[in-house]
């Protein structure tokens, strides 16, 4: 079975982007483990899942690992999102066919964000929850018209039934293999911090991850401690964030000296104190 150059281990970073509750996590779960759940749990920060696939591109067969990044769909967490975008090589832009505002959100927020962060990487427009609509044709035409503006492919999918799910991942994987990026990836984004509690939460998450070896190492810990503190990522409260900061400090005590732990904790508490 040929590998790229027969000597290089191939990994490609794919993002799933879109508003909360459009079904990004469910699409990943269906693709990776072929399962579905109706329960909705908001993604805190980012979650990375991988799957090995065999694809054909350039007339050859490749065996690659897709690193699939499920990114927080709540607006306002721009630092977490921008950090997650860096180094990405393709993206699936997901919207909910039963919520027209989520398609508009792709145009107004998610696609501009990804273009600003990493340039014009290959994207696929995905209208999810096709199992909940009656007449498919108007939605197909809408998706095709929308995707044409971005020179991208479009599909209607259902994480519940599995319709088109594997096909979409394989198509974006093939496009990533064949793509010659138009703009340089990895451009850093300067993020201004508005005086809001969501932005304070965003900064606390990134501050911890930066202190704890990066987003992939730090995010699982953040997720666990935010859940323990009862933080609602969509509408965090100062009380919940204070609890989360204290729990993160307890984790840091294991690996950092007391002075550093105190400085980190006080810096994060100041963000909460100053937020509206």
N, C-alpha and C positions, 0 to 999 in steps of 0.2 A: 504494500500500500504506500504510494508516494507521499512524502512530506514535502513542504516547501523547501526547495533546494536539497531535499533529502537529508539535511543536517540541521535545519532550524526549527525549533519548537514554536509553533504559531499561536499567538493569543491575540484576540481582537476584542476591544472594549466597546460594548453596545449599551446605550442608554435607553431606558423607558421613561418617557416624560409625558406629563399631562396633569390635569387637575386631580384632586383627591377623589377617590371612589369611582374612577372611570374604569377600573379593572386591571391596572398594570400588574399588581402582585398576582392576581388570579391568572393572567396570561402567562406569566413566568412559571407559576406552579403547574399549569396545564402542560406547558412545553417541556419542563424539566422532569416532572414526576407523573404527568398525565393524571392529575387529580384536580378537583374543584370543590370549593366551599362557598356557601352563600354568606358566611360571616365576614363582616368588614372590620378590618383592623388597620388604622392609619399607620403608614410607614413613618417611623421616626428616623430622620436623617437619611441614610442610604443603606441598602442591603445588597450585597453582591452574591450572585449565584453563578455557577459555571456549568457549561455542558459541552461535551466533545461532539463534534459533528463532522461528517464527511461531505465535502462540497466539490463541485466542478467549476473551475474558472480558468480562463486563458487556455482552454482546451486540455487542461490537466485536472487530476483529482488531488484534493488537499484534505488533510486531516487537521482541523483547527479546534481550539478551545474558545468558545464564546464566553467572555466575562460579562455577565448581564447585570447592569446597575439599575436597581429599582430606586428612583430618586423621590424624595419627599415632594408631594404634590401641592403643599400649602404655599401660597404666595407670601412673600416677606422674608423667607429664609434664603436670601440671595447668596450669602456667603457659603452656606452648606451646598447649595445648588451649583454655584460657580466652581467650587472646589471639586465637586463630583464630575463636572463636565470635562475637566482638563484631561487630555490624553485620550479622549473618546474618538472612535473612528466611524461610528454610525449611531443612528438614533431612531427609535420608533416613537412617533408622536401619537398618543392615544387619546381618543375622546369617546364620550358616551353618546350613543345614537339617540337615547331618550332625553338627553339634556343638551339642546343646541348651544347653550352658552359655553360648553366645554370645547366645542369646535372653534368658536370665536376666540377662546382663550389661547388656543394654539397659535393663532395668527397674531394676537396682540401681545402675548407674553412669552410662551415657550420657544417658538421658532426664533424670534429676535434674540432671546437669551442665549440660545445655543450658537447662533451665528456670531454674536458678539464675543463669546468665550472661545470658540474653537474654529470659526470659519464655516464654510459650506461643506460639511461632511454629508455623506449619503443619509437620507431620511426616508422613512416609510410612514404614510398617514394611515392610521388604523382606527376605523369606526367600530368600537366594541359593543357588545350586548345585542348583536343582530337577532338573537333568539327572542328578544322582547318587542320586535317590530313586526308589522303585518305585511306591508308593501315594501319590498326591498329595492325595487328599481329606482325610485326617487332618491334614496339614500346613496345608492351606488353612483348616480350621476352627480350628486352633490360632492361626494368624496373625490371623484375623478376631476371635477372642475377645480376643487380646492387644491389638490395635489399638483395639478398642471402648472399652477403659479410658482411652484417650487421645484419643478422638473423632477418630481418624485413619484413613486408608485403609491397606490392606495388599495386597501382591502377592508372589507367588512368582516368582523370576526365574532366569535363567541367563546369566551373562556369556559362557559358552562358546558357547551356541546363539543367544543374542540374545533369548531369550524374555522378553517384557514389558519389556525394558530401556528402549527409547525411550518406551514408554507411561508408565513410572514417572516419568521425567524431565519429560515433558510435563504429567503430572498435577500434580506438585509445583510446576512452573512456573506452571500455571494457578491453583493454590491461593494461591501467593504473590501473584499479581496481584490476586486477589479478597479477600485477607485484610485485615482491620482488626485490627491487633495488639492483643492483650488487655493486655499489659504493656509498659512502655517498654523498648526494646532498648538494648544497649550498657552495661548496668550493670556496673561494674568489680567484680572479685572479688579479695578479699584472699587471698593464697596463703601459707600457712605452709610453711616448708621443713623437712621431716623430715631427719634425718641419714642420708640414703641416697645411694648413688652415682647412682641414677636421678634423684633430685631435684637432685643437683649437675649432672648433664647437662642437665636441664630448665632450670635457672637459667642455665647457660652459654649455651645456645641463645638464650634470651630476652635475656640481657645483650648478646650480640653484635648481635642484631637491633635492639634499642633504640638501640644506638650507631651502627647502620649504616642508619638511615632507615626502620626498621619491618620488620614480619615479611615483607611481600612482597618487599622489596628484599634483606633479609638472609638469608632462609631458603635460597635457591638456593646462596649461598656456603657457608652452614653445611653443607648437604647434601653439597656437593662436598668440603669439607675433612674432614668426618667419614668419608666413604668413603675418601679418601686415607689417613686415619689408621687405617683398619681398625676403626672403632668399630661394635660391634654394638648397635644402638639398644635392643634388648630386654634385653640384659644387658651394659651398658658396664663396662669395667674402668678403674681409675685410670690405668694405663699408656696405654691408648688415648685417654682423655680428655686426658691431658697432651700427647700428640702432636697432638691436635686443637686444643687451646688454642694451642700453638706455631704451628700452621699458620694459625690465624685471626689471630694476631699478625702473621704475615708479610703477610697480606692488608691488615691495617690500616695497615701501614707505608707503603703506597702513598698513603693519603689523610689520615693523621693524624700529628701531631707525635710525636717519640720519647717524650716524657714521658707523653703520653696512652696510647700503645701499651703502655708498661711498666706503667702503673697498671691498665689493663684486663687485661693478662695476669696480673699478680699477684693481682688480685681473683678471677679465674677459677681460678687455681691454688689459692688459699686454699679455694675451695669444694670442690675435689677433695681437698685435704689433710684437711679436716674431716669428709669423708663417711665413712660406714661401708660 
